[in-house]
């Protein structure tokens, strides 16, 4: 490749004005000390604070090394990252958090692992996650669903990763409105490696991820990227059919031998209500799938750019 840039560092950011400049300074210093030829692509996911003004200031002091992109509305971290992939011009893409949870001093571990194995994708695997109890529980739930969809590779991965540029561009080409980066990566390659790293507390005082957000993300991942809910409904329906057959057979036998009792009204009502609930639940899941398919065939853009530096 004739491109002079070797590493495109993509940093999606949201409401990070208070610490973003310190983060970029730390990342730039670490990469320059290691004599890496790089560019920084900072994607503002339509922050409500002064993040975009901060990016403008950083850009004015860094000239050509910095690319700034502001999305026209809040699309989410994955889509902001894919936008960064689209702007990347290096031989490799490195993704990092905006609050220095990803330690730039450890980037050489990713580079060395890729050089040793020629992997298409190298993840940092954190061995000592430093998060609050609620976030730990919610991320555990999210990773449980992710494992069902994508296998163990996604569970051990993180947002600190290195990709070959051809893999990053393949993710861009195949992305849709319900895309998850790790899932798309694992569609395209099995040459994945991991590097154990120590996790550290980032500069952000309060996480942008809420319990509701993680629940919604987990639901989207499971519904749009897996047929697990449909298979669950199928086996649930089969289970109820077998149970009802056994119960029905039991009462038929009792009727034939003259020992049938007057059916209880309460039991009948409970059975009807429970069965109705299961049916409505199944219809709801099928409706979610139809909604996702409808939105997908609309061919809406993955993201929209509002401003660019």
N, C-alpha and C positions, 0 to 999 in steps of 0.2 A: 504494500500500500504506500502510496507516495505522500499521504497526508502527514504533515509535520506534527500533529497532535497524536500522542499515543494513548492517553487516558482521558476519557470524558467523565467527569465526576458530576453525577446528577443528584441534586439536593431538593426534594420537594419540601415546601415550607408553608406553614399556616400560623398566623398570629404569633410571630416570633421576633417582633421588632426589638424587644428588650435585650435579646442576646445574640441575634443573628450575626451582627458584625463581629462579635468576639468569636463565634463559631467559624465564620469564613476566614478570619485571620489565623486561627489555629490550624485549620485545614490547609490553607495556603502555605503557611510556614513549614508544616510537616512535609508537604509534598516538595517544596523547594529545597529543604534540607536533604531530602533523599534524591535530589536532582532528577525528579520525574517530570516528563514533558506532558503537561495536562492543561485542561480547560475546566472551568466550573460552570455548570448550567443550573441556575437557581430558578425553580418554578414556584411562583406564588399562587397558591390555590384560593385566590380571591379572599385574602385576609381582611378582617374588619379593623385591624389596627394599622400602624404605620410601616408595616413590613415592606410594601412596595417602595415607599420613599427610602427606606434603608437600603434596598437593593440598588436603587438609583445612585445613592451615595457611594456604595461599594463599587459599582460599575465605573463611576467617575474617577475613582482612584486606582482602578486596576486595568483600565483600557480594554484591550482585546481579549484578555484571559477570561473575563466574565461574560456570560450570556444570561440575561434576565428575561423571564417570561411571566406574564400575569394572565391567568385564566379569567374568562369573563364572568364566571360564577364558581361556586364551590363544587368541584366535581369529585373530590376525594383523593386520598394519597396515591392509590394505584394509578389512576388516570393522569394525575399530575406527573408521576414518575414516567409513564409511557410517553407523555408529551416531551419530557426530557430526553428519552431515548430517540425520539424523532429528530431532535435538534443535535444529537451527538455526532461528532465527526472523527473521533479517535478510533484506534484499533480495538480498544477495550472500553467498557462502560463500568464505572464503579458507582454504586448507589449508597448514600449515607443519610443518616438522620440530620435534621437541622439543629439539634440541641447537644451535639457531641456525645450522645449515647454510643455512637460509633466512634471509637478512638482512632483518629487519623494516624497516630503513631504506629498502629498495628496493621496498617495497610500492606506493608511488605509481606506479612504472613500470607495474605491472599495472593499477592503477585508471585511469591515463591511456590506456593502450592500449584498455581496454574502453570508455572514454568516446568515444574517437576512432572505433572500429569497430563498437560495439554488439555485440561478440562474445558468444557464450554461454559461452565458455571461453577463458581466457588462461593460458598456461603461461610460467613462467620457463625460459629455455633457457640452461643454464650453458655457457660457452665455455672454461672452464679447470678442469675437474674435478680436485679435489685429493683423491685417494684412493690407497691402496696398490696395488701392481702386481697382487696377487691379486684384489682387489675390482674393479679396472679390467677384468681379463680376464673375470671372471665376469659383470659387468654387460654387457660387450660380447656375451657369449653370450646372456644374457637378452634383450637388445635385438634381437639377430638373430632370435630366435624371436618376439618381440613384433612386429617389422616384418612377418613373414609373416602374423601374425594380424590386426593392426590397422592396418598401413600406416605411412607415415613420421611421422604426427602423434605416435604414441606414442613413437617413438624419440627425437624431439626434445623431448619433454616432461619434466616433473619433478614432484616432490611439492609444489612451491611453485606453487600455481595459484589462480585466481579463477574461480568459477562463478556464473552467475545462479541464484537460489534455485529456479526452476522446473526447471532441469536437475538440481540436487542432489536435489530431491524425486523426479524421474523415476528417478534412479539408485537411490534407496531403494526405490521401488515395484517395480522390475524386477530387483532384486538376488536372487541365489540363493547357495547354499552354496559355489559356485566362482566368485564374482564378482571382477572386476578393475575398479577404478574407471575407469581410462582407456578401457578397452574399452567399458564401459557408456556413458560420456560420448559416445564416438564413434559409438555406435549411434544416439544421439538428436540429434546435431547435427554439421554440418560447418562451423559458424561458429566456427572455432578460430584463435586468434592466438598469437604467440610474442614474447617480449621477451628479448633477450640480456642476461644478467647475469653478473657474476663470481662464481664459486663460492668459498666460504671453508671452512676447516676448522672443523668443529663442536666443541662442548664434550665430546662423548663420546670417551673414551679408546680404547674398543674397540667396533667395530660389532656390533650385534645380529644382523646378517646373516652367516650362515655359508655356506661353499661348498655344504654339503648343502642348506641352506635355499634358496639361489638356484637350485640344480639342480631341487629339488622344485617351486619356484614356476614355473620355466621349463617343466617337464614338464606341470604343471597348466594353464598358460596355453595350451600347444600342444594338449594332449589335449582339454580341455573347450571351448576357444574356436575350434578350427580343425579342418578335416577334412584338414589336411596329412598327418598320419601315415597315414590311410587311403589318400589318393592316392599317397603314397610306396610303400605296400605294393602297390597296384594296378600301378604302373609297374615296381616291382621284379619282381613276378610276371610281367608281360608281357615284361620284358627276359630273365628266365630262360627263359621259354617259347620265345622266339625263338632264344636261344643253344642251348638243348637241341634245338630243331628243326633248326638248322644242323648241330650235332654229329651228331644222329641221321641226317640225310640224308647226311652225309659217310661214316659207317660203312656205310650201306645201299649207297651207290655202290661202296665198296671191297669189300663182300660180293659184289655182282653181278659185279664184274670179277675176283673171285677173289684179291684182295689183302688180305683181312681178316687181322689178326693176333690172336693170343690176347689177350683183354682182360686188362689188368693188374689184379691184385687190389688193390693200393694205390690206384690211381686210382678203382676202383669204391667202395672204402670211403670215400675222401675225398669223392667226389660224394654218397654217401648221407648222410654226416654233415653236410656243408654244407647240403644241401637240407633235411634235418631241422631244422637250426638256423634256417634262414630261415622254415620253416613255424611252428616254435614261437615265433619272434619275432613273426610276424604274428598268431598266436593271442593272444599276450600283449598286443599293442596293442589288438586287438579286445576282449579281456577288460577292459582299462582303460576303454575307452569304455562297455562294459556296466555296469561298476562305477559310473562317473560318472552314467550315466542312472538306475541304481537308486537312488543316493543322492539324486538330484535329485527323483525322483517321490515320495520319502518326505516331501518338503516340510518338511524340518527348518528351524528358524529360523536366520537368518544369524548371529545372536549372541544372547547372554543377558546381562542386566544383573544384577550382583550387589549393587551399592550405587550410590547417587546422592545428589549434594549440590545 
